[in-house]
Amino acid sequence: MGQADGTTPSSNSASGANFLLMPVFSRRIFLCGTALAALAALATVALSENAVLGAESAQTRSGSQPNPNVGRQLQVSSPREYQVFQRKGRMEGVAARLQGHAVLDCDAVRVRVLGKPLEGAMDSNWRKTDLDPVNKEFFLDVPLPAGGWYRWEVQALRGSEVYASQVVDHVGVGEVFIVIGQSNSANYGSEKQKTVTGMVSSFDGTKWGLANDPQPGAGGDRGSFMPTFGDAIYDKYHVPIGIVAAGAGGTSVREWLPEGERMKQQPTTGENVRLVAPGEWESTGKLFKALIRRIESLGPRGFRAVLWHQGESDASQVRWGCPADRQITGKQYTEFMEKLINATRARAGWAVPWITAQATYHSEQDTGDAEFRAAQKSLWEKGIALEGPDTDSLEAKFRNGVHFNGKGLQAHGKMWAEKVGIYLDKVLEQSNR
């Protein structure tokens, strides 16, 4: 073979010259012989490939190598990638549901879970469940201790033979929180944030994923406090954290009420309510229904608490330049909050904990509203809600107007983690008794 610089004569060039010197008949014989040799080589390669494929097929049937065509043959609908299940106690986990369907002619599915619990060792034995012979669906409750991420390995079987497999690499058992309210509970901060630990995930009502901003399911397309909050909770408790964000920018507490709840003053935005009589409006229930859908999608007691950050759109509306006929009093605010919290608990079927912030800041010139701060505090004093952070204390250097800058988002997240941690410590201590 010639070198790269072309200084060595090419053997192909020499062969070409010899070919031209052959008689015509000899040339034909030479060409036929060359073609036959090429066909023989191709046949050898094909036989070799068939032998390899045959061996792979035999391996699949024998169970040593599952069929790689898993997308159509085996589908796992639960758990989802990056899903977090709410633990019951510090170490007490949950019976996590394995669910899905297989379209192959299989009769059973088995699963094993690998990973590190918060304490002790993981039971990594295979668990098996029969496949419904009619609809090919399967489900199995798998006991999991607090911890993760866990890796789920799922296989479809016919007898003892493995026909298909599926893996879910990140499943956790830890703490799950629903975050709602107005813009500062959503994605309106100046700088997008990311989870540093990689142990915080978010759920939009359908899909789970890493909790990097913007948070799915909430309004806005920028930054939030939630990655920092989740990281701080993980650093303290060492279990995966799930965030379910559903905040809506600019909303009044009136817009979050159940459908049909009436009011004499329509919200500043004029949205999520309808006029029912002169000077009287009622909630459409749109936001409340969205909240209930999140609660129901997580399952019975499927989260730890609701975190509520809202108040800016109800406090000081006149001073903020809004029409006076849309302003409510602090007393009305408390009454509306009680209705919202009680309705949520009634629909959920259990005493959902609410942790509520003090949030009335508008600008550097309007850093708080005493009437509404007192109204928000009264929720704690009456035992209706638990004490959340005083976010009005995050003033100009943490802000970009009413919203938070990057420094403010991180401070906001840490403030929430501190208050949630106080509550969580008490709950986990009681679970150990």
Secondary structure, DSSP 8 states (H G I E B T S, - for coil): ---TTS-S--HHHHHHHHHHHS-HHHHHHHHHHHHHHHHHHHHHHHHHHHHHHHHHHHHHHHTSS-BS-HHHHEEEEES-TTEEEE-SSSS--EEEEEEEEE-SS--EEEEEEEEEESSS------EEEE--TTT-EEEEEEEE-SEEEEEEEEEEEETTEEEEEEEEEEEEEEEEEEEEESGGGTB-BSS----SSS-EEEE-SS-EEE--SS-TTSSBSSB-SHHHHHHHHHHHH-S-EEEEE---TT--GGGGS-TT-EESS--SS--SEEEEETTEEEE--HHHHHHHHHHHHH-TT-SSEEEEE--TTTTTTTTTT--GGG---HHHHHHHHHHHHHHHHHHHTS---EEEEE----BTTB---HHHHHHHHHHHHTTSSEEEEEGGGS-GGGEETTEE-HHHHHHHHHHHHHHHHHHHHHHHHHHT-
